[in-house]
Amino acid sequence: MNEDVIRIDSYDYYDKLSTPRAMLFLYDHLDYQSRTMEEVIGEIASEYVDSISVFAADNEQSPDIAYSFGVTSTPCVLFLIDGEVAEAVEGANPKEIYTDIINEIIV
């Protein structure tokens, strides 16, 4: 993932995800679908750097993050407004799915 994606873990996720607008990519570094999504998430982070904070958390290393949001499978992308889930998308999807949500409810 690129430098615009902020990696978080169990120790700092609560404070970081309380930003006004955030996108959280929950992944498993051993999962093929998760690995295919890394480039898409990086592109979105770069394109929307002034509008939304993009975070990523490895579910293998920090399963409590996914648990705290009720996520049971990866990859999963959560769109958060003031720390609350506004939308959730599971699985590997085309970039347009995510950008449409950002444009509709976040930006």
Phi, psi and omega per residue, in radians:
M1 nan 2.724 -3.077
N2 -1.488 3.125 -3.053
E3 -1.255 -0.218 3.110
D4 -1.421 -0.210 3.086
V5 -1.617 2.173 -3.095
I6 -1.663 2.045 3.113
R7 -1.400 2.352 3.134
I8 -2.220 2.842 3.097
D9 -2.435 -3.006 -3.065
S10 -1.038 -0.451 -3.030
Y11 -1.453 -0.452 -3.044
D12 -2.196 0.048 -3.028
Y13 -1.153 -0.650 -3.070
Y14 -1.085 -0.816 3.138
D15 -1.173 -0.749 -3.088
K16 -1.215 -0.636 -3.091
L17 -1.393 0.002 3.095
S18 -1.504 0.172 3.080
T19 -1.144 2.738 -3.085
P20 -0.991 -0.747 -3.116
R21 -2.359 2.155 -3.105
A22 -2.525 2.678 3.009
M23 -2.160 2.237 -3.124
L24 -2.038 2.098 3.096
F25 -1.728 1.943 3.078
L26 -1.723 2.182 -3.041
Y27 -2.453 2.950 3.023
D28 -2.141 2.045 -3.029
H29 -1.080 -0.265 3.112
L30 -1.647 -0.147 -3.069
D31 -1.553 2.291 -3.109
Y32 -1.070 -0.806 -3.131
Q33 -1.061 -0.705 3.119
S34 -1.086 -0.764 -3.130
R35 -1.135 -0.616 3.127
T36 -1.196 -0.442 -3.117
M37 -1.396 -0.312 -3.063
E38 -0.989 -0.756 -3.140
E39 -1.142 -0.755 3.124
V40 -1.054 -0.810 -3.133
I41 -1.105 -0.706 3.097
G42 -1.094 -0.730 3.110
E43 -1.103 -0.757 3.132
I44 -1.107 -0.756 3.133
A45 -1.025 -0.730 3.141
S46 -1.211 -0.727 -3.096
E47 -1.233 -0.554 -3.062
Y48 -1.967 0.433 -3.048
V49 -0.989 -0.520 -3.134
D50 -1.568 -0.114 -3.049
S51 -1.960 -0.514 -2.999
I52 -2.608 2.507 3.045
S53 -1.571 2.265 -3.120
V54 -1.926 2.149 -3.110
F55 -2.050 2.728 3.068
A56 -2.408 2.445 3.118
A57 -2.408 2.277 3.100
D58 -1.406 2.056 -3.089
N59 -1.130 -0.479 3.108
E60 -1.191 -0.660 -3.101
Q61 -1.517 -0.514 -3.088
S62 -2.395 1.166 -3.091
P63 -1.137 -0.361 -3.125
D64 -1.167 -0.428 3.100
I65 -1.157 -0.898 3.112
A66 -1.063 -0.729 -3.142
Y67 -1.050 -0.721 -3.101
S68 -1.139 -0.384 3.112
F69 -1.814 0.055 3.124
G70 1.317 0.364 -3.127
V71 -1.469 2.264 -3.096
T72 -1.976 -0.167 3.117
S73 -2.507 2.684 3.109
T74 -2.152 2.678 0.002
P75 -1.303 2.682 3.096
C76 -2.563 2.398 3.109
V77 -2.066 2.183 3.099
L78 -1.898 2.405 3.055
F79 -1.886 2.117 -3.019
L80 -2.035 2.418 3.012
I81 -2.126 2.072 -3.094
D82 0.914 0.687 3.074
G83 1.453 -0.059 -3.133
E84 -1.843 2.461 -3.130
V85 -1.227 2.121 3.088
A86 -1.720 -0.492 -3.117
E87 -2.794 2.571 3.093
A88 -2.349 2.407 3.125
V89 -2.277 2.100 3.128
E90 -1.724 2.653 3.087
G91 1.497 3.021 3.092
A92 -1.500 2.158 -3.067
N93 -2.295 2.855 3.073
P94 -1.111 2.649 -3.123
K95 -0.936 -0.649 -3.085
E96 -1.054 -0.534 3.106
I97 -1.033 -0.804 -3.091
Y98 -1.283 -0.744 -3.122
T99 -1.186 -0.591 3.077
D100 -1.088 -0.739 3.123
I101 -1.136 -0.769 3.120
I102 -1.016 -0.844 -3.110
N103 -1.165 -0.522 -3.103
E104 -1.439 -0.805 -2.995
I105 -2.019 -0.251 -3.060
I106 -1.803 -0.915 -3.027
V107 -1.383 nan nan
